């Protein structure tokens, strides 16, 4: 008989793997074409209608690339479209969001110390916010601000900061950062799906029909592509932030995210300027370093005090947690987990070199342990991933006790997989 928790975790892994692979493909092609576009040179022997060319060498061969600012005179026989990398990244990302933050929402999505919303309300906010973000951004782009790209970028930055602040009012720290990344990635993919590809299809249709394509479609697509270029690095950070409690488990996580967006801009300014052979703006690295120092300072604001991070016995347990708290072997688990895990997973860790509980997971009280039941089962029961290198010498019999405790609770749980 298959264990649903194990199958579910493998499913999450498979979707995460797909998401990473497609994201690498999308980011790689995006960065390549931006660098190519900025590095184009005008030469006397360019083909009619060509805007610039570039010679490149890779993999033992030479490549000669020409770009047409609007379109060539005739439709080429073969045309490669770059779109599925973006679509696949977004679709796999949304699937992963559903698996971890909707199905596992009771643990990962809503912060009960910030809001008393029901899980379905949190899921509704999660889903609706992604759509609303695109609509607001698209409205700004079509409002005439496209002629003022700097002002448009400032307004986009303001929108992202406001969303980070609002997410942090109801979501856990890790959900705040992840959702801000999903919010931004949705804007980027929607740019491809609703603007860039349709505009390119209009140009292709004009070529096939023998009409001269209008340059405005390429100009519009270029603006959205530029926005995507500057948003990419912050999105990568936000998607990986759940591995770093100093980033997400801070009351200022939304400010940290805002500074990361600015770091993304300064880094891309440097590389875009270099690709365009327009100078060597080393000042951008100084600004990036200053922003990073500010992030470090903000991360030191303590989230780990009882006032800001409380999983004490006095906190009301959710229905799922109550089942685990009353399951067989709970007393045994209470004797095992704090002793084997709390040297690191504590409000004030005492294991050398550990200053904050890894991933913000604290395992000192019964409320702590039942809140992390699924992770304890997978990390220290089914597998020996925890403790790392078994530094606290957890016995095989103790791991078996954890398994029996978890399975007893699941057998008494009427709420289904959503309670994981």
C-alpha positions in Angstrom: 0.0 0.0 0.0 1.4 3.4 -1.0 1.8 6.1 1.6 0.0 9.2 0.4 2.5 11.6 2.1 5.4 10.0 0.3 3.6 10.0 -3.1 2.5 13.6 -2.5 6.1 14.6 -1.7 7.4 12.9 -4.8 4.7 14.6 -6.9 5.9 18.0 -5.4 9.4 17.1 -6.3 8.6 16.1 -9.9 6.7 19.4 -10.4 9.5 21.4 -8.8 12.0 19.7 -11.0 9.9 20.5 -14.1 9.6 24.1 -12.9 13.3 24.5 -12.5 14.2 23.0 -15.9 11.7 25.1 -17.8 12.7 28.2 -15.8 16.4 27.6 -16.8 15.3 27.3 -20.4 13.2 30.5 -20.3 15.8 32.6 -18.4 18.6 31.3 -20.6 16.9 32.2 -23.9 15.7 35.5 -22.5 19.1 36.6 -21.3 20.7 35.4 -24.6 18.4 37.4 -26.8 18.7 40.6 -24.7 22.5 40.3 -24.9 22.3 39.6 -28.6 20.0 42.5 -29.2 22.2 44.9 -27.3 25.3 43.6 -29.0 24.1 44.1 -32.6 26.3 46.1 -34.9 25.5 48.1 -38.0 27.8 47.2 -40.9 27.8 48.5 -44.5 26.8 45.2 -46.1 23.7 44.5 -44.0 20.7 43.0 -45.9 17.9 45.4 -46.8 15.8 46.1 -43.8 18.2 44.6 -41.3 18.9 46.6 -38.2 22.2 45.0 -37.2 24.3 41.8 -37.1 26.4 39.8 -34.7 29.1 37.1 -35.2 29.4 34.6 -32.4 31.4 31.4 -31.8 30.2 28.5 -29.7 30.6 24.7 -29.7 33.3 24.7 -32.4 31.2 26.7 -34.9 30.6 30.3 -36.0 27.2 31.9 -36.1 26.1 34.9 -38.2 23.0 36.5 -36.9 21.0 39.4 -38.3 18.1 41.2 -36.8 15.3 42.9 -38.6 13.9 45.8 -36.6 10.4 45.3 -38.1 10.5 42.2 -40.4 12.2 40.9 -43.5 10.8 41.6 -46.9 9.4 38.0 -47.2 8.2 35.4 -44.8 11.1 32.9 -44.1 10.5 29.2 -44.8 11.3 28.3 -41.2 10.6 30.3 -38.1 11.4 29.3 -34.6 9.1 30.7 -31.8 10.3 31.2 -28.3 7.2 30.9 -26.1 6.8 27.5 -24.6 9.7 28.0 -22.2 7.7 30.8 -20.6 4.3 29.0 -20.6 5.8 25.8 -19.2 7.5 27.7 -16.4 4.4 29.5 -15.4 2.1 26.4 -15.6 4.5 24.3 -13.6 5.0 27.1 -11.1 1.2 27.4 -10.5 0.9 23.7 -10.1 3.7 23.8 -7.4 1.9 26.7 -5.8 -1.2 24.7 -5.5 0.5 21.6 -4.2 2.5 23.4 -1.5 0.5 26.5 -0.6 -3.1 25.5 -1.3 -3.2 21.8 -0.4 -0.6 22.4 2.4 -2.1 25.8 3.2 -2.9 25.0 6.8 0.8 24.9 7.5 2.4 27.1 4.8 -0.1 29.7 3.6 -1.8 31.6 6.3 -0.2 33.0 9.5 -2.8 32.7 12.3 -1.0 35.4 14.2 -1.7 37.9 11.4 -5.2 36.9 10.4 -8.1 34.6 11.3 -9.1 33.9 7.6 -10.3 30.5 6.7 -8.0 28.5 4.4 -10.4 28.8 1.4 -10.2 32.6 1.8 -6.4 32.5 1.8 -6.5 30.4 -1.4 -8.9 32.8 -3.0 -6.6 35.7 -2.2 -3.6 33.7 -3.5 -5.3 33.1 -6.9 -7.1 36.4 -7.3 -4.0 38.5 -6.6 -2.1 37.0 -9.5 -4.8 38.0 -12.0 -5.3 41.5 -10.4 -1.6 42.2 -10.6 -1.5 41.6 -14.4 -4.6 43.7 -15.0 -3.2 46.7 -13.1 0.2 46.4 -14.8 -1.3 46.0 -18.2 -3.5 49.1 -17.6 -0.4 51.2 -16.7 1.4 50.0 -19.8 -1.5 51.0 -22.1 -2.3 54.3 -20.3 0.2 56.3 -22.3 3.1 55.7 -19.8 4.8 53.6 -22.4 6.2 56.8 -23.8 7.7 57.5 -20.3 9.5 54.1 -19.6 11.3 55.3 -16.5 8.2 56.6 -14.8 6.4 53.3 -15.8 9.2 51.3 -14.2 8.9 53.3 -11.0 5.2 52.7 -10.9 5.7 49.0 -11.5 8.2 49.0 -8.6 5.6 50.7 -6.4 3.0 48.1 -7.4 5.4 45.2 -6.4 6.3 46.9 -3.1 2.6 47.4 -2.3 1.8 43.8 -3.1 4.6 42.5 -0.9 3.3 44.6 2.0 -0.3 43.4 1.5 0.8 39.7 1.2 2.7 40.0 4.5 -0.5 41.2 6.2 -2.1 37.7 5.9 0.5 35.2 4.7 3.4 33.4 6.4 6.8 34.9 5.6 7.7 32.1 3.1 4.3 32.4 1.4 4.7 36.2 1.2 8.0 35.9 -0.7 6.8 33.0 -2.9 3.6 34.8 -3.9 5.4 38.0 -4.7 7.6 35.9 -7.0 4.5 34.3 -8.5 2.9 37.7 -8.9 5.9 39.0 -10.8 6.3 35.8 -12.9 2.6 36.0 -13.9 3.2 39.5 -15.2 6.2 38.3 -17.2 4.4 35.3 -18.7 1.3 37.3 -19.4 3.6 39.8 -21.3 4.7 36.9 -23.5 1.2 35.3 -23.9 -0.9 38.5 -24.3 1.4 41.0 -25.9 4.7 39.8 -27.3 3.6 36.6 -29.2 0.3 38.2 -30.5 2.2 41.2 -31.8 4.7 38.9 -33.5 1.8 37.0 -35.0 0.4 40.2 -36.4 3.7 40.9 -38.1 3.8 37.4 -39.5 0.3 37.7 -40.8 1.2 40.9 -42.6 4.2 39.3 -44.2 2.1 36.3 -45.4 -0.5 38.7 -46.8 2.1 40.8 -48.6 1.5 43.9 -46.4 4.2 46.0 -44.8 4.2 45.3 -41.1 3.7 48.2 -38.7 6.8 49.0 -36.5 4.6 49.8 -33.5 4.0 46.1 -32.7 7.7 45.4 -32.3 8.1 48.6 -30.2 5.3 47.5 -27.8 6.7 44.0 -27.5 10.2 45.3 -26.9 9.0 47.4 -23.9 7.4 44.3 -22.3 10.5 42.2 -23.0 12.7 44.9 -21.3 10.5 44.7 -18.2 10.8 41.0 -18.1 14.6 41.3 -18.4 14.8 43.5 -15.3 12.3 41.4 -13.3 14.0 38.0 -13.9 16.7 38.0 -11.2 14.4 39.2 -8.4 12.0 36.4 -9.3 14.7 33.8 -9.0 15.6 35.1 -5.6 12.0 35.1 -4.4 11.5 31.5 -5.7 14.5 30.3 -3.7 13.9 32.5 -0.6 12.1 29.7 1.3 15.5 28.1 1.9 16.6 31.2 3.8 14.8 32.2 7.0 16.9 35.4 7.3 15.0 36.6 4.1 11.5 35.3 4.6 11.2 35.0 8.4 11.5 38.7 9.1 8.9 41.3 9.8 10.6 43.3 7.1 10.5 40.6 4.5 8.5 42.8 2.1 11.2 45.5 2.4 13.9 42.9 1.8 12.0 41.9 -1.4 11.8 45.5 -2.5 15.5 45.9 -2.1 16.1 42.7 -4.1 14.1 44.2 -6.9 16.4 47.2 -6.9 19.4 44.9 -6.9 18.0 43.1 -9.9 17.8 46.4 -11.7 21.4 47.5 -10.8 22.8 44.1 -11.9 21.0 44.1 -15.2 22.0 47.7 -15.9 25.6 46.6 -15.6 25.3 43.6 -17.9 23.0 45.3 -20.4 25.4 48.3 -20.7 28.3 45.9 -21.2 26.4 43.9 -23.8 25.6 47.1 -25.7 29.3 48.1 -25.5 28.2 51.4 -24.0 30.6 51.6 -21.1 31.6 49.9 -17.9 29.2 51.1 -15.2 31.0 49.7 -12.2 29.0 52.0 -9.9 26.2 49.5 -10.2 28.2 47.0 -8.1 28.7 49.5 -5.4 25.0 50.3 -5.3 24.2 46.5 -5.3 26.6 46.0 -2.4 25.0 48.8 -0.4 21.5 47.3 -1.0 22.8 43.9 0.1 24.2 45.4 3.3 20.8 47.0 4.0 19.1 43.6 3.5 21.5 42.0 6.0 20.6 44.7 8.5 16.9 44.2 8.0 17.2 40.5 8.4 18.6 40.9 11.8 15.4 42.3 13.2 14.4 39.5 15.5 11.4 37.4 14.4 12.4 34.7 16.9 11.1 36.3 20.1 7.9 34.9 21.7 6.0 38.1 20.6 6.7 37.6 16.9 7.1 33.9 16.5 4.9 32.0 19.0 4.3 28.3 18.8 3.8 28.0 22.5 1.4 25.6 24.2 -1.0 28.6 24.7 -1.5 28.9 20.9 -4.8 27.4 19.8 -4.2 24.2 17.7 -5.9 23.8 14.4 -8.1 20.7 13.8 -5.3 18.9 12.0 -2.8 19.7 14.8 -5.3 18.5 17.5 -5.5 15.1 15.8 -1.7 14.8 15.8 -1.6 16.0 19.5 -4.0 13.2 20.5 -2.5 10.5 18.3 -0.8 7.4 19.8 2.9 7.8 20.7 2.6 11.6 21.0 4.3 11.4 24.4 7.1 9.3 22.9 7.5 11.8 20.0 7.7 14.6 22.6 10.5 12.8 24.2 12.3 12.1 20.9 12.0 15.2 18.7 13.1 18.0 21.1 16.0 15.9 22.3 17.2 15.0 18.8 16.3 18.1 16.9 16.0 21.2 19.1 19.7 21.9 19.4 19.2 23.5 15.9 15.4 23.8 15.7 15.0 26.1 18.7 14.1 29.7 19.3 17.7 30.1 20.5 19.7 27.3 18.9 22.7 26.1 20.8 24.4 23.9 18.2 27.7 25.5 17.1 27.4 27.6 14.0 23.6 27.6 14.0 22.2 31.0 14.8 18.6 30.7 13.5 16.3 27.7 13.3 16.8 26.2 9.8 13.9 27.2 7.5 12.3 28.8 10.6 11.1 25.4 11.9 11.1 25.4 15.7 10.6 22.0 17.4 10.5 22.7 21.2 6.9 22.4 22.3 4.0 20.2 21.4 2.5 23.0 19.3 5.7 23.3 17.4 5.9 19.5 16.7 2.3 19.0 15.6 2.6 22.1 13.3 5.6 20.4 11.6 4.2 16.8 11.7 4.4 16.2 7.9 8.0 17.5 7.7 9.1 15.5 10.8 7.5 12.3 9.3 9.3 12.7 5.9 12.6 14.1 7.1 13.2 12.1 10.3 10.8 9.1 9.9 10.6 7.8 6.4 14.1 9.1 5.5 17.1 9.9 7.6 17.6 13.4 6.1 17.3 14.8 9.6 19.2 15.2 11.8 22.0 15.9 9.2 24.5 13.1 9.3 22.5 11.9 12.3 24.6 14.1 14.6 22.2 13.6 17.5 22.3 9.8 17.0 18.5 9.3 16.4 17.8 5.5 16.8 16.0 3.4 14.1 13.4 2.6 16.8 12.8 6.3 17.3 12.3 6.9 13.6 9.8 4.0 13.7 7.9 5.7 16.6 7.6 8.9 14.5 6.2 6.9 11.6 3.7 5.1 13.8 2.6 8.4 15.4 2.1 10.1 12.1 0.2 7.2 10.5 -2.1 6.8 13.6 -3.0 10.5 13.3 -3.6 10.2 9.5 -5.8 7.2 10.1 -8.1 9.3 12.4 -8.2 12.3 10.1 -11.4 12.9 8.2 -10.2 15.9 6.2 -8.2 14.1 3.5 -4.9 15.1 1.9 -5.5 18.8 2.3 -4.6 18.3 6.0 -1.0 17.4 5.2 
